[in-house]
Amino acid sequence: MKKIICKVEYDTDASQILGTKAFGVFGDPTGYEEILYRTQDGKLFLYCNGGSESLYPQETIKRMSAAKADEWQKA
């Protein structure tokens, strides 16, 4: 997935995965997945996707600060 946020392109295909978290089981309408990525120039973002009744009923990308990414990894 690609998304432009504040004139910066975030691309899951061109970025490195740093971590993955899954909530629920596959096929669960309330389940979702979050994947933390780092771009080639060091920017961090979270790719989110889930079931129709989840926090992320449509796939999305959220940019993250280093502090927030660290917090996410520790949670």
CHARMM internal coordinates of N, CA and C (Angstrom, degrees):
IC EDIT
DIST 1 N 1 CA 1.4558
DIST 1 CA 1 C 1.5232
ANGL 1 N 1 CA 1 C 108.42
DIST 1 C 2 N 1.3046
ANGL 1 CA 1 C 2 N 115.51
DIHE 1 N 1 CA 1 C 2 N 142.96
DIST 2 N 2 CA 1.4636
ANGL 1 C 2 N 2 CA 122.02
DIHE 1 CA 1 C 2 N 2 CA 175.31
DIST 2 CA 2 C 1.5202
ANGL 2 N 2 CA 2 C 108.69
DIHE 1 C 2 N 2 CA 2 C -120.86
DIST 2 C 3 N 1.3333
ANGL 2 CA 2 C 3 N 115.15
DIHE 2 N 2 CA 2 C 3 N 142.14
DIST 3 N 3 CA 1.4612
ANGL 2 C 3 N 3 CA 119.95
DIHE 2 CA 2 C 3 N 3 CA 175.57
DIST 3 CA 3 C 1.5224
ANGL 3 N 3 CA 3 C 108.11
DIHE 2 C 3 N 3 CA 3 C -150.09
DIST 3 C 4 N 1.3244
ANGL 3 CA 3 C 4 N 115.84
DIHE 3 N 3 CA 3 C 4 N 138.52
DIST 4 N 4 CA 1.4618
ANGL 3 C 4 N 4 CA 120.83
DIHE 3 CA 3 C 4 N 4 CA 176.45
DIST 4 CA 4 C 1.5180
ANGL 4 N 4 CA 4 C 108.33
DIHE 3 C 4 N 4 CA 4 C -101.84
DIST 4 C 5 N 1.3411
ANGL 4 CA 4 C 5 N 115.45
DIHE 4 N 4 CA 4 C 5 N 124.62
DIST 5 N 5 CA 1.4611
ANGL 4 C 5 N 5 CA 122.78
DIHE 4 CA 4 C 5 N 5 CA 178.58
DIST 5 CA 5 C 1.5244
ANGL 5 N 5 CA 5 C 107.09
DIHE 4 C 5 N 5 CA 5 C -127.70
DIST 5 C 6 N 1.3072
ANGL 5 CA 5 C 6 N 116.81
DIHE 5 N 5 CA 5 C 6 N 121.52
DIST 6 N 6 CA 1.4748
ANGL 5 C 6 N 6 CA 122.30
DIHE 5 CA 5 C 6 N 6 CA -179.57
DIST 6 CA 6 C 1.5287
ANGL 6 N 6 CA 6 C 111.32
DIHE 5 C 6 N 6 CA 6 C 51.58
DIST 6 C 7 N 1.3313
ANGL 6 CA 6 C 7 N 115.82
DIHE 6 N 6 CA 6 C 7 N 46.17
DIST 7 N 7 CA 1.4605
ANGL 6 C 7 N 7 CA 124.23
DIHE 6 CA 6 C 7 N 7 CA 176.50
DIST 7 CA 7 C 1.5287
ANGL 7 N 7 CA 7 C 114.01
DIHE 6 C 7 N 7 CA 7 C 67.71
DIST 7 C 8 N 1.3278
ANGL 7 CA 7 C 8 N 117.84
DIHE 7 N 7 CA 7 C 8 N 15.26
DIST 8 N 8 CA 1.4623
ANGL 7 C 8 N 8 CA 122.66
DIHE 7 CA 7 C 8 N 8 CA 177.13
DIST 8 CA 8 C 1.5258
ANGL 8 N 8 CA 8 C 107.93
DIHE 7 C 8 N 8 CA 8 C -115.70
DIST 8 C 9 N 1.3415
ANGL 8 CA 8 C 9 N 116.08
DIHE 8 N 8 CA 8 C 9 N 130.05
DIST 9 N 9 CA 1.4583
ANGL 8 C 9 N 9 CA 120.07
DIHE 8 CA 8 C 9 N 9 CA 178.80
DIST 9 CA 9 C 1.5267
ANGL 9 N 9 CA 9 C 110.36
DIHE 8 C 9 N 9 CA 9 C -88.59
DIST 9 C 10 N 1.3196
ANGL 9 CA 9 C 10 N 115.58
DIHE 9 N 9 CA 9 C 10 N 129.62
DIST 10 N 10 CA 1.4586
ANGL 9 C 10 N 10 CA 123.18
DIHE 9 CA 9 C 10 N 10 CA 174.99
DIST 10 CA 10 C 1.5247
ANGL 10 N 10 CA 10 C 106.58
DIHE 9 C 10 N 10 CA 10 C -112.55
DIST 10 C 11 N 1.3335
ANGL 10 CA 10 C 11 N 116.73
DIHE 10 N 10 CA 10 C 11 N 123.20
DIST 11 N 11 CA 1.4627
ANGL 10 C 11 N 11 CA 122.20
DIHE 10 CA 10 C 11 N 11 CA -173.39
DIST 11 CA 11 C 1.5290
ANGL 11 N 11 CA 11 C 109.25
DIHE 10 C 11 N 11 CA 11 C -131.78
DIST 11 C 12 N 1.3226
ANGL 11 CA 11 C 12 N 116.65
DIHE 11 N 11 CA 11 C 12 N 117.14
DIST 12 N 12 CA 1.4641
ANGL 11 C 12 N 12 CA 120.02
DIHE 11 CA 11 C 12 N 12 CA -179.16
DIST 12 CA 12 C 1.5319
ANGL 12 N 12 CA 12 C 111.85
DIHE 11 C 12 N 12 CA 12 C -65.12
DIST 12 C 13 N 1.3245
ANGL 12 CA 12 C 13 N 117.97
DIHE 12 N 12 CA 12 C 13 N -31.15
DIST 13 N 13 CA 1.4652
ANGL 12 C 13 N 13 CA 120.75
DIHE 12 CA 12 C 13 N 13 CA -178.78
DIST 13 CA 13 C 1.5229
ANGL 13 N 13 CA 13 C 112.96
DIHE 12 C 13 N 13 CA 13 C -72.82
DIST 13 C 14 N 1.3294
ANGL 13 CA 13 C 14 N 117.81
DIHE 13 N 13 CA 13 C 14 N -24.47
DIST 14 N 14 CA 1.4610
ANGL 13 C 14 N 14 CA 121.54
DIHE 13 CA 13 C 14 N 14 CA -176.56
DIST 14 CA 14 C 1.5284
ANGL 14 N 14 CA 14 C 112.67
DIHE 13 C 14 N 14 CA 14 C -106.72
DIST 14 C 15 N 1.3311
ANGL 14 CA 14 C 15 N 117.10
DIHE 14 N 14 CA 14 C 15 N 11.34
DIST 15 N 15 CA 1.4620
ANGL 14 C 15 N 15 CA 121.08
DIHE 14 CA 14 C 15 N 15 CA -175.66
DIST 15 CA 15 C 1.5233
ANGL 15 N 15 CA 15 C 110.79
DIHE 14 C 15 N 15 CA 15 C -122.24
DIST 15 C 16 N 1.3277
ANGL 15 CA 15 C 16 N 114.96
DIHE 15 N 15 CA 15 C 16 N 161.54
DIST 16 N 16 CA 1.4654
ANGL 15 C 16 N 16 CA 122.20
DIHE 15 CA 15 C 16 N 16 CA -178.05
DIST 16 CA 16 C 1.5295
ANGL 16 N 16 CA 16 C 110.79
DIHE 15 C 16 N 16 CA 16 C -93.41
DIST 16 C 17 N 1.3226
ANGL 16 CA 16 C 17 N 116.63
DIHE 16 N 16 CA 16 C 17 N 133.02
DIST 17 N 17 CA 1.4666
ANGL 16 C 17 N 17 CA 121.50
DIHE 16 CA 16 C 17 N 17 CA 175.91
DIST 17 CA 17 C 1.5257
ANGL 17 N 17 CA 17 C 109.00
DIHE 16 C 17 N 17 CA 17 C -77.30
DIST 17 C 18 N 1.3365
ANGL 17 CA 17 C 18 N 115.76
DIHE 17 N 17 CA 17 C 18 N 129.55
DIST 18 N 18 CA 1.4599
ANGL 17 C 18 N 18 CA 121.72
DIHE 17 CA 17 C 18 N 18 CA 177.86
DIST 18 CA 18 C 1.5253
ANGL 18 N 18 CA 18 C 112.29
DIHE 17 C 18 N 18 CA 18 C -105.48
DIST 18 C 19 N 1.3158
ANGL 18 CA 18 C 19 N 117.26
DIHE 18 N 18 CA 18 C 19 N -23.90
DIST 19 N 19 CA 1.4596
ANGL 18 C 19 N 19 CA 120.49
DIHE 18 CA 18 C 19 N 19 CA -179.68
DIST 19 CA 19 C 1.5115
ANGL 19 N 19 CA 19 C 111.61
DIHE 18 C 19 N 19 CA 19 C -175.81
DIST 19 C 20 N 1.3262
ANGL 19 CA 19 C 20 N 115.32
DIHE 19 N 19 CA 19 C 20 N 157.25
DIST 20 N 20 CA 1.4628
ANGL 19 C 20 N 20 CA 122.29
DIHE 19 CA 19 C 20 N 20 CA -179.25
DIST 20 CA 20 C 1.5187
ANGL 20 N 20 CA 20 C 109.77
DIHE 19 C 20 N 20 CA 20 C -136.92
DIST 20 C 21 N 1.3288
ANGL 20 CA 20 C 21 N 116.19
DIHE 20 N 20 CA 20 C 21 N 139.79
DIST 21 N 21 CA 1.4657
ANGL 20 C 21 N 21 CA 121.83
DIHE 20 CA 20 C 21 N 21 CA 174.04
DIST 21 CA 21 C 1.5201
ANGL 21 N 21 CA 21 C 108.19
DIHE 20 C 21 N 21 CA 21 C -133.95
DIST 21 C 22 N 1.3317
ANGL 21 CA 21 C 22 N 115.45
DIHE 21 N 21 CA 21 C 22 N 134.02
DIST 22 N 22 CA 1.4635
ANGL 21 C 22 N 22 CA 121.06
DIHE 21 CA 21 C 22 N 22 CA 177.65
DIST 22 CA 22 C 1.5198
ANGL 22 N 22 CA 22 C 108.76
DIHE 21 C 22 N 22 CA 22 C -120.12
DIST 22 C 23 N 1.3034
ANGL 22 CA 22 C 23 N 115.95
DIHE 22 N 22 CA 22 C 23 N 138.38
DIST 23 N 23 CA 1.4574
ANGL 22 C 23 N 23 CA 122.85
DIHE 22 CA 22 C 23 N 23 CA -179.77
DIST 23 CA 23 C 1.5202
ANGL 23 N 23 CA 23 C 107.96
DIHE 22 C 23 N 23 CA 23 C -122.51
DIST 23 C 24 N 1.3277
ANGL 23 CA 23 C 24 N 117.58
DIHE 23 N 23 CA 23 C 24 N 119.74
DIST 24 N 24 CA 1.4552
ANGL 23 C 24 N 24 CA 121.46
DIHE 23 CA 23 C 24 N 24 CA -174.91
DIST 24 CA 24 C 1.5153
ANGL 24 N 24 CA 24 C 109.69
DIHE 23 C 24 N 24 CA 24 C 89.51
DIST 24 C 25 N 1.3130
ANGL 24 CA 24 C 25 N 115.73
DIHE 24 N 24 CA 24 C 25 N -170.87
DIST 25 N 25 CA 1.4605
ANGL 24 C 25 N 25 CA 121.63
DIHE 24 CA 24 C 25 N 25 CA 179.91
DIST 25 CA 25 C 1.5228
ANGL 25 N 25 CA 25 C 109.55
DIHE 24 C 25 N 25 CA 25 C -115.68
DIST 25 C 26 N 1.3235
ANGL 25 CA 25 C 26 N 115.46
DIHE 25 N 25 CA 25 C 26 N 159.93
DIST 26 N 26 CA 1.4562
ANGL 25 C 26 N 26 CA 120.29
DIHE 25 CA 25 C 26 N 26 CA -179.60
DIST 26 CA 26 C 1.5279
ANGL 26 N 26 CA 26 C 109.56
DIHE 25 C 26 N 26 CA 26 C -56.89
DIST 26 C 27 N 1.3010
ANGL 26 CA 26 C 27 N 116.54
DIHE 26 N 26 CA 26 C 27 N 132.68
DIST 27 N 27 CA 1.4558
ANGL 26 C 27 N 27 CA 122.48
DIHE 26 CA 26 C 27 N 27 CA -179.98
DIST 27 CA 27 C 1.5201
ANGL 27 N 27 CA 27 C 114.27
DIHE 26 C 27 N 27 CA 27 C 91.32
DIST 27 C 28 N 1.3289
ANGL 27 CA 27 C 28 N 116.80
DIHE 27 N 27 CA 27 C 28 N -10.11
DIST 28 N 28 CA 1.4705
ANGL 27 C 28 N 28 CA 121.71
DIHE 27 CA 27 C 28 N 28 CA 178.27
DIST 28 CA 28 C 1.5283
ANGL 28 N 28 CA 28 C 108.45
DIHE 27 C 28 N 28 CA 28 C -72.40
DIST 28 C 29 N 1.3354
ANGL 28 CA 28 C 29 N 119.41
DIHE 28 N 28 CA 28 C 29 N 122.67
DIST 29 N 29 CA 1.4602
ANGL 28 C 29 N 29 CA 120.54
DIHE 28 CA 28 C 29 N 29 CA -178.04
DIST 29 CA 29 C 1.5283
ANGL 29 N 29 CA 29 C 113.45
DIHE 28 C 29 N 29 CA 29 C -63.99
DIST 29 C 30 N 1.3398
ANGL 29 CA 29 C 30 N 117.58
DIHE 29 N 29 CA 29 C 30 N -19.12
DIST 30 N 30 CA 1.4680
ANGL 29 C 30 N 30 CA 120.03
DIHE 29 CA 29 C 30 N 30 CA 178.48
DIST 30 CA 30 C 1.5258
ANGL 30 N 30 CA 30 C 111.84
DIHE 29 C 30 N 30 CA 30 C -99.84
DIST 30 C 31 N 1.3269
ANGL 30 CA 30 C 31 N 117.26
DIHE 30 N 30 CA 30 C 31 N -4.39
DIST 31 N 31 CA 1.4614
ANGL 30 C 31 N 31 CA 121.51
DIHE 30 CA 30 C 31 N 31 CA -179.22
DIST 31 CA 31 C 1.5190
ANGL 31 N 31 CA 31 C 112.11
DIHE 30 C 31 N 31 CA 31 C -77.95
DIST 31 C 32 N 1.3333
ANGL 31 CA 31 C 32 N 115.24
DIHE 31 N 31 CA 31 C 32 N 155.47
DIST 32 N 32 CA 1.4634
ANGL 31 C 32 N 32 CA 119.98
DIHE 31 CA 31 C 32 N 32 CA 177.33
DIST 32 CA 32 C 1.5175
ANGL 32 N 32 CA 32 C 110.74
DIHE 31 C 32 N 32 CA 32 C -155.14
DIST 32 C 33 N 1.3228
ANGL 32 CA 32 C 33 N 115.48
DIHE 32 N 32 CA 32 C 33 N 167.49
DIST 33 N 33 CA 1.4535
ANGL 32 C 33 N 33 CA 123.15
DIHE 32 CA 32 C 33 N 33 CA -179.11
DIST 33 CA 33 C 1.5213
ANGL 33 N 33 CA 33 C 108.81
DIHE 32 C 33 N 33 CA 33 C -131.01
DIST 33 C 34 N 1.3273
ANGL 33 CA 33 C 34 N 115.20
DIHE 33 N 33 CA 33 C 34 N 141.81
DIST 34 N 34 CA 1.4627
ANGL 33 C 34 N 34 CA 122.12
DIHE 33 CA 33 C 34 N 34 CA 174.14
DIST 34 CA 34 C 1.5222
ANGL 34 N 34 CA 34 C 107.53
DIHE 33 C 34 N 34 CA 34 C -125.25
DIST 34 C 35 N 1.3284
ANGL 34 CA 34 C 35 N 116.47
DIHE 34 N 34 CA 34 C 35 N 133.33
DIST 35 N 35 CA 1.4601
ANGL 34 C 35 N 35 CA 121.63
DIHE 34 CA 34 C 35 N 35 CA 179.26
DIST 35 CA 35 C 1.5237
ANGL 35 N 35 CA 35 C 108.10
DIHE 34 C 35 N 35 CA 35 C -128.29
DIST 35 C 36 N 1.3216
ANGL 35 CA 35 C 36 N 115.78
DIHE 35 N 35 CA 35 C 36 N 124.51
DIST 36 N 36 CA 1.4618
ANGL 35 C 36 N 36 CA 121.76
DIHE 35 CA 35 C 36 N 36 CA 179.44
DIST 36 CA 36 C 1.5234
ANGL 36 N 36 CA 36 C 109.26
DIHE 35 C 36 N 36 CA 36 C -90.35
DIST 36 C 37 N 1.3232
ANGL 36 CA 36 C 37 N 116.15
DIHE 36 N 36 CA 36 C 37 N 130.20
DIST 37 N 37 CA 1.4645
ANGL 36 C 37 N 37 CA 122.81
DIHE 36 CA 36 C 37 N 37 CA -179.33
DIST 37 CA 37 C 1.5256
ANGL 37 N 37 CA 37 C 110.94
DIHE 36 C 37 N 37 CA 37 C -124.55
DIST 37 C 38 N 1.3552
ANGL 37 CA 37 C 38 N 114.32
DIHE 37 N 37 CA 37 C 38 N 156.57
DIST 38 N 38 CA 1.4692
ANGL 37 C 38 N 38 CA 121.57
DIHE 37 CA 37 C 38 N 38 CA 170.36
DIST 38 CA 38 C 1.5258
ANGL 38 N 38 CA 38 C 107.35
DIHE 37 C 38 N 38 CA 38 C -125.43
DIST 38 C 39 N 1.3406
ANGL 38 CA 38 C 39 N 116.04
DIHE 38 N 38 CA 38 C 39 N 129.29
DIST 39 N 39 CA 1.4652
ANGL 38 C 39 N 39 CA 120.94
DIHE 38 CA 38 C 39 N 39 CA 178.47
DIST 39 CA 39 C 1.5232
ANGL 39 N 39 CA 39 C 109.47
DIHE 38 C 39 N 39 CA 39 C -74.73
DIST 39 C 40 N 1.3225
ANGL 39 CA 39 C 40 N 116.27
DIHE 39 N 39 CA 39 C 40 N 170.86
DIST 40 N 40 CA 1.4623
ANGL 39 C 40 N 40 CA 120.89
DIHE 39 CA 39 C 40 N 40 CA 179.61
DIST 40 CA 40 C 1.5222
ANGL 40 N 40 CA 40 C 112.28
DIHE 39 C 40 N 40 CA 40 C -62.35
DIST 40 C 41 N 1.3361
ANGL 40 CA 40 C 41 N 117.37
DIHE 40 N 40 CA 40 C 41 N -27.22
DIST 41 N 41 CA 1.4671
ANGL 40 C 41 N 41 CA 119.60
DIHE 40 CA 40 C 41 N 41 CA 178.59
DIST 41 CA 41 C 1.5318
ANGL 41 N 41 CA 41 C 112.66
DIHE 40 C 41 N 41 CA 41 C -98.60
DIST 41 C 42 N 1.3451
ANGL 41 CA 41 C 42 N 116.86
DIHE 41 N 41 CA 41 C 42 N 15.32
DIST 42 N 42 CA 1.4554
ANGL 41 C 42 N 42 CA 121.06
DIHE 41 CA 41 C 42 N 42 CA 171.09
DIST 42 CA 42 C 1.5155
ANGL 42 N 42 CA 42 C 117.63
DIHE 41 C 42 N 42 CA 42 C 91.38
DIST 42 C 43 N 1.3151
ANGL 42 CA 42 C 43 N 117.66
DIHE 42 N 42 CA 42 C 43 N 2.17
DIST 43 N 43 CA 1.4704
ANGL 42 C 43 N 43 CA 119.65
DIHE 42 CA 42 C 43 N 43 CA 178.48
DIST 43 CA 43 C 1.5316
ANGL 43 N 43 CA 43 C 109.46
DIHE 42 C 43 N 43 CA 43 C -76.83
DIST 43 C 44 N 1.3172
ANGL 43 CA 43 C 44 N 115.80
DIHE 43 N 43 CA 43 C 44 N 143.32
DIST 44 N 44 CA 1.4630
ANGL 43 C 44 N 44 CA 121.63
DIHE 43 CA 43 C 44 N 44 CA -177.38
DIST 44 CA 44 C 1.5226
ANGL 44 N 44 CA 44 C 110.70
DIHE 43 C 44 N 44 CA 44 C -106.79
DIST 44 C 45 N 1.3413
ANGL 44 CA 44 C 45 N 115.65
DIHE 44 N 44 CA 44 C 45 N 143.34
DIST 45 N 45 CA 1.4572
ANGL 44 C 45 N 45 CA 119.37
DIHE 44 CA 44 C 45 N 45 CA 175.78
DIST 45 CA 45 C 1.5170
ANGL 45 N 45 CA 45 C 110.08
DIHE 44 C 45 N 45 CA 45 C -152.55
DIST 45 C 46 N 1.3234
ANGL 45 CA 45 C 46 N 114.28
DIHE 45 N 45 CA 45 C 46 N 159.21
DIST 46 N 46 CA 1.4530
ANGL 45 C 46 N 46 CA 122.40
DIHE 45 CA 45 C 46 N 46 CA -179.83
DIST 46 CA 46 C 1.5237
ANGL 46 N 46 CA 46 C 108.61
DIHE 45 C 46 N 46 CA 46 C -114.45
DIST 46 C 47 N 1.3268
ANGL 46 CA 46 C 47 N 115.88
DIHE 46 N 46 CA 46 C 47 N 122.86
DIST 47 N 47 CA 1.4609
ANGL 46 C 47 N 47 CA 121.77
DIHE 46 CA 46 C 47 N 47 CA 173.20
DIST 47 CA 47 C 1.5216
ANGL 47 N 47 CA 47 C 106.76
DIHE 46 C 47 N 47 CA 47 C -93.01
DIST 47 C 48 N 1.3261
ANGL 47 CA 47 C 48 N 117.48
DIHE 47 N 47 CA 47 C 48 N 129.92
DIST 48 N 48 CA 1.4644
ANGL 47 C 48 N 48 CA 122.41
DIHE 47 CA 47 C 48 N 48 CA -176.35
DIST 48 CA 48 C 1.5239
ANGL 48 N 48 CA 48 C 109.68
DIHE 47 C 48 N 48 CA 48 C -129.24
DIST 48 C 49 N 1.3353
ANGL 48 CA 48 C 49 N 115.41
DIHE 48 N 48 CA 48 C 49 N 138.30
DIST 49 N 49 CA 1.4575
ANGL 48 C 49 N 49 CA 120.55
DIHE 48 CA 48 C 49 N 49 CA 178.93
DIST 49 CA 49 C 1.5216
ANGL 49 N 49 CA 49 C 108.56
DIHE 48 C 49 N 49 CA 49 C -156.15
DIST 49 C 50 N 1.3281
ANGL 49 CA 49 C 50 N 116.65
DIHE 49 N 49 CA 49 C 50 N 142.16
DIST 50 N 50 CA 1.4566
ANGL 49 C 50 N 50 CA 118.36
DIHE 49 CA 49 C 50 N 50 CA -178.55
DIST 50 CA 50 C 1.5071
ANGL 50 N 50 CA 50 C 113.93
DIHE 49 C 50 N 50 CA 50 C -158.92
DIST 50 C 51 N 1.3326
ANGL 50 CA 50 C 51 N 113.31
DIHE 50 N 50 CA 50 C 51 N -172.78
DIST 51 N 51 CA 1.4551
ANGL 50 C 51 N 51 CA 121.41
DIHE 50 CA 50 C 51 N 51 CA 179.44
DIST 51 CA 51 C 1.5151
ANGL 51 N 51 CA 51 C 112.05
DIHE 50 C 51 N 51 CA 51 C -72.85
DIST 51 C 52 N 1.3055
ANGL 51 CA 51 C 52 N 115.38
DIHE 51 N 51 CA 51 C 52 N 172.21
DIST 52 N 52 CA 1.4673
ANGL 51 C 52 N 52 CA 121.60
DIHE 51 CA 51 C 52 N 52 CA -173.94
DIST 52 CA 52 C 1.5257
ANGL 52 N 52 CA 52 C 113.95
DIHE 51 C 52 N 52 CA 52 C -63.69
DIST 52 C 53 N 1.3255
ANGL 52 CA 52 C 53 N 118.15
DIHE 52 N 52 CA 52 C 53 N -22.45
DIST 53 N 53 CA 1.4662
ANGL 52 C 53 N 53 CA 121.45
DIHE 52 CA 52 C 53 N 53 CA -179.90
DIST 53 CA 53 C 1.5308
ANGL 53 N 53 CA 53 C 112.28
DIHE 52 C 53 N 53 CA 53 C -110.60
DIST 53 C 54 N 1.3172
ANGL 53 CA 53 C 54 N 117.42
DIHE 53 N 53 CA 53 C 54 N 15.35
DIST 54 N 54 CA 1.4644
ANGL 53 C 54 N 54 CA 122.20
DIHE 53 CA 53 C 54 N 54 CA -176.49
DIST 54 CA 54 C 1.5295
ANGL 54 N 54 CA 54 C 111.86
DIHE 53 C 54 N 54 CA 54 C -90.40
DIST 54 C 55 N 1.3264
ANGL 54 CA 54 C 55 N 114.91
DIHE 54 N 54 CA 54 C 55 N -179.69
DIST 55 N 55 CA 1.4661
ANGL 54 C 55 N 55 CA 120.65
DIHE 54 CA 54 C 55 N 55 CA 174.16
DIST 55 CA 55 C 1.5256
ANGL 55 N 55 CA 55 C 111.54
DIHE 54 C 55 N 55 CA 55 C -63.22
DIST 55 C 56 N 1.3381
ANGL 55 CA 55 C 56 N 116.52
DIHE 55 N 55 CA 55 C 56 N -25.04
DIST 56 N 56 CA 1.4645
ANGL 55 C 56 N 56 CA 121.97
DIHE 55 CA 55 C 56 N 56 CA -176.60
DIST 56 CA 56 C 1.5329
ANGL 56 N 56 CA 56 C 110.36
DIHE 55 C 56 N 56 CA 56 C -127.63
DIST 56 C 57 N 1.3270
ANGL 56 CA 56 C 57 N 118.79
DIHE 56 N 56 CA 56 C 57 N 73.59
DIST 57 N 57 CA 1.4630
ANGL 56 C 57 N 57 CA 120.08
DIHE 56 CA 56 C 57 N 57 CA -179.28
DIST 57 CA 57 C 1.5343
ANGL 57 N 57 CA 57 C 113.09
DIHE 56 C 57 N 57 CA 57 C -67.74
DIST 57 C 58 N 1.3211
ANGL 57 CA 57 C 58 N 116.27
DIHE 57 N 57 CA 57 C 58 N -16.06
DIST 58 N 58 CA 1.4667
ANGL 57 C 58 N 58 CA 121.86
DIHE 57 CA 57 C 58 N 58 CA 174.23
DIST 58 CA 58 C 1.5185
ANGL 58 N 58 CA 58 C 107.60
DIHE 57 C 58 N 58 CA 58 C -129.06
DIST 58 C 59 N 1.3369
ANGL 58 CA 58 C 59 N 116.51
DIHE 58 N 58 CA 58 C 59 N 145.81
DIST 59 N 59 CA 1.4553
ANGL 58 C 59 N 59 CA 118.37
DIHE 58 CA 58 C 59 N 59 CA -179.91
DIST 59 CA 59 C 1.5220
ANGL 59 N 59 CA 59 C 109.89
DIHE 58 C 59 N 59 CA 59 C -64.45
DIST 59 C 60 N 1.3313
ANGL 59 CA 59 C 60 N 115.27
DIHE 59 N 59 CA 59 C 60 N 144.79
DIST 60 N 60 CA 1.4553
ANGL 59 C 60 N 60 CA 120.58
DIHE 59 CA 59 C 60 N 60 CA -178.95
DIST 60 CA 60 C 1.5201
ANGL 60 N 60 CA 60 C 109.73
DIHE 59 C 60 N 60 CA 60 C -151.55
DIST 60 C 61 N 1.3095
ANGL 60 CA 60 C 61 N 115.69
DIHE 60 N 60 CA 60 C 61 N 165.48
DIST 61 N 61 CA 1.4614
ANGL 60 C 61 N 61 CA 122.92
DIHE 60 CA 60 C 61 N 61 CA 175.14
DIST 61 CA 61 C 1.5148
ANGL 61 N 61 CA 61 C 107.70
DIHE 60 C 61 N 61 CA 61 C -126.26
DIST 61 C 62 N 1.3410
ANGL 61 CA 61 C 62 N 115.21
DIHE 61 N 61 CA 61 C 62 N 135.32
DIST 62 N 62 CA 1.4661
ANGL 61 C 62 N 62 CA 121.65
DIHE 61 CA 61 C 62 N 62 CA 177.21
DIST 62 CA 62 C 1.5238
ANGL 62 N 62 CA 62 C 108.05
DIHE 61 C 62 N 62 CA 62 C -124.97
DIST 62 C 63 N 1.3106
ANGL 62 CA 62 C 63 N 117.12
DIHE 62 N 62 CA 62 C 63 N 127.60
DIST 63 N 63 CA 1.4623
ANGL 62 C 63 N 63 CA 118.79
DIHE 62 CA 62 C 63 N 63 CA 176.61
DIST 63 CA 63 C 1.5281
ANGL 63 N 63 CA 63 C 108.59
DIHE 62 C 63 N 63 CA 63 C -73.43
DIST 63 C 64 N 1.3502
ANGL 63 CA 63 C 64 N 115.56
DIHE 63 N 63 CA 63 C 64 N 153.79
DIST 64 N 64 CA 1.4621
ANGL 63 C 64 N 64 CA 119.92
DIHE 63 CA 63 C 64 N 64 CA -177.04
DIST 64 CA 64 C 1.5183
ANGL 64 N 64 CA 64 C 110.47
DIHE 63 C 64 N 64 CA 64 C -137.93
DIST 64 C 65 N 1.3183
ANGL 64 CA 64 C 65 N 115.70
DIHE 64 N 64 CA 64 C 65 N 147.15
DIST 65 N 65 CA 1.4577
ANGL 64 C 65 N 65 CA 120.80
DIHE 64 CA 64 C 65 N 65 CA 172.37
DIST 65 CA 65 C 1.5251
ANGL 65 N 65 CA 65 C 107.84
DIHE 64 C 65 N 65 CA 65 C -80.20
DIST 65 C 66 N 1.3187
ANGL 65 CA 65 C 66 N 116.71
DIHE 65 N 65 CA 65 C 66 N 164.86
DIST 66 N 66 CA 1.4630
ANGL 65 C 66 N 66 CA 120.77
DIHE 65 CA 65 C 66 N 66 CA 177.57
DIST 66 CA 66 C 1.5232
ANGL 66 N 66 CA 66 C 110.47
DIHE 65 C 66 N 66 CA 66 C -61.45
DIST 66 C 67 N 1.3274
ANGL 66 CA 66 C 67 N 116.97
DIHE 66 N 66 CA 66 C 67 N -39.30
DIST 67 N 67 CA 1.4671
ANGL 66 C 67 N 67 CA 120.91
DIHE 66 CA 66 C 67 N 67 CA -179.89
DIST 67 CA 67 C 1.5287
ANGL 67 N 67 CA 67 C 110.98
DIHE 66 C 67 N 67 CA 67 C -64.76
DIST 67 C 68 N 1.3234
ANGL 67 CA 67 C 68 N 117.33
DIHE 67 N 67 CA 67 C 68 N -43.81
DIST 68 N 68 CA 1.4668
ANGL 67 C 68 N 68 CA 121.14
DIHE 67 CA 67 C 68 N 68 CA 179.37
DIST 68 CA 68 C 1.5362
ANGL 68 N 68 CA 68 C 110.94
DIHE 67 C 68 N 68 CA 68 C -66.94
DIST 68 C 69 N 1.3337
ANGL 68 CA 68 C 69 N 116.53
DIHE 68 N 68 CA 68 C 69 N -38.38
DIST 69 N 69 CA 1.4647
ANGL 68 C 69 N 69 CA 120.34
DIHE 68 CA 68 C 69 N 69 CA 178.44
DIST 69 CA 69 C 1.5258
ANGL 69 N 69 CA 69 C 110.29
DIHE 68 C 69 N 69 CA 69 C -64.98
DIST 69 C 70 N 1.3147
ANGL 69 CA 69 C 70 N 117.21
DIHE 69 N 69 CA 69 C 70 N -40.77
DIST 70 N 70 CA 1.4620
ANGL 69 C 70 N 70 CA 121.70
DIHE 69 CA 69 C 70 N 70 CA 177.57
DIST 70 CA 70 C 1.5269
ANGL 70 N 70 CA 70 C 110.27
DIHE 69 C 70 N 70 CA 70 C -63.29
DIST 70 C 71 N 1.3091
ANGL 70 CA 70 C 71 N 115.94
DIHE 70 N 70 CA 70 C 71 N -43.51
DIST 71 N 71 CA 1.4695
ANGL 70 C 71 N 71 CA 122.01
DIHE 70 CA 70 C 71 N 71 CA 177.73
DIST 71 CA 71 C 1.5342
ANGL 71 N 71 CA 71 C 110.41
DIHE 70 C 71 N 71 CA 71 C -61.74
DIST 71 C 72 N 1.3169
ANGL 71 CA 71 C 72 N 116.63
DIHE 71 N 71 CA 71 C 72 N -42.66
DIST 72 N 72 CA 1.4636
ANGL 71 C 72 N 72 CA 121.76
DIHE 71 CA 71 C 72 N 72 CA 179.46
DIST 72 CA 72 C 1.5271
ANGL 72 N 72 CA 72 C 110.36
DIHE 71 C 72 N 72 CA 72 C -62.27
DIST 72 C 73 N 1.3393
ANGL 72 CA 72 C 73 N 116.89
DIHE 72 N 72 CA 72 C 73 N -43.10
DIST 73 N 73 CA 1.4598
ANGL 72 C 73 N 73 CA 120.64
DIHE 72 CA 72 C 73 N 73 CA -178.69
DIST 73 CA 73 C 1.5276
ANGL 73 N 73 CA 73 C 111.95
DIHE 72 C 73 N 73 CA 73 C -66.25
DIST 73 C 74 N 1.3182
ANGL 73 CA 73 C 74 N 117.54
DIHE 73 N 73 CA 73 C 74 N -33.01
DIST 74 N 74 CA 1.4649
ANGL 73 C 74 N 74 CA 121.46
DIHE 73 CA 73 C 74 N 74 CA -178.25
DIST 74 CA 74 C 1.5264
ANGL 74 N 74 CA 74 C 112.87
DIHE 73 C 74 N 74 CA 74 C -80.81
DIST 74 C 75 N 1.3149
ANGL 74 CA 74 C 75 N 117.12
DIHE 74 N 74 CA 74 C 75 N -20.87
DIST 75 N 75 CA 1.4853
ANGL 74 C 75 N 75 CA 120.65
DIHE 74 CA 74 C 75 N 75 CA -177.04
DIST 75 CA 75 C 1.5120
ANGL 75 N 75 CA 75 C 111.99
DIHE 74 C 75 N 75 CA 75 C -74.69
END
COOR INIT
IC SEED 1 N 1 CA 1 C
IC BUILD
